[in-house]
Amino acid sequence: MIAIVTLPLCLVSCASTQGLGVPAAELRAATGSNLLTVPSEHVYEVTDIELLGPAATSELGKSVQDKVEPSGFMVMHDGVITQAELSVSVAGLHEASFVLTEPTVLRREGRDDSVVYATGTLSVEGIEQHSTQLKLTPSEISDKSAEFDVSFAVPATLLIAGGATGFGDVSAHISLTAKDQN
């Protein structure tokens, strides 16, 4: 027995395609930026810090200021602080340090406000407070130096754990100098 199977060929008309093109992303650049240049990276070292508050330390004047020992660094890449670490010790007071944990954009397109907030870990005498925000107001940023006014509220948990009282808000003026890139 021979069986013949036939399958009908159906011609189906092509339906119109509905925009099967590749989706496009829109790129925007800041005014005055040049997308073809390689972003520069600057490393700054902390050279000086002037305590502006709390009032108790500023009232003591020069005697406290002479005993302030700052150390640390900041790395800035194309207008963004990518790394930063600041330590301050004052004779007779506790040592405090701040380590940046999130990049901080210094300038935003279309905003005139120069105040930015840096998020990181604040440590007083080895006891850490995560997600602490520092209020930064840049006063000068160049290839050779940078200066910021910094203020932050010291969390009560750090004050109690570190045995310090009387410090609520701390403010300072920080000066940094660029390291040679050679």
Sequence and secondary structure as in RCSB ss.txt:
>XXXX:A:sequence
MIAIVTLPLCLVSCASTQGLGVPAAELRAATGSNLLTVPSEHVYEVTDIELLGPAATSELGKSVQDKVEPSGFMV
MHDGVITQAELSVSVAGLHEASFVLTEPTVLRREGRDDSVVYATGTLSVEGIEQHSTQLKLTPSEISDKSAEFDV
SFAVPATLLIAGGATGFGDVSAHISLTAKDQN
>XXXX:A:secstr
                    S         TT  TTS   EEEEEEEEEEEEESHHHHHHTHHHHTTEEEEEEEE
EETTEEEEEEEEEEETTS  EEEEE S EES  TT     EEEEEEEEETTEEEEEEEEEEEEEEE SSEEEEEE
EEE  HHHHHHHT  S  EEEEEEEEEE    
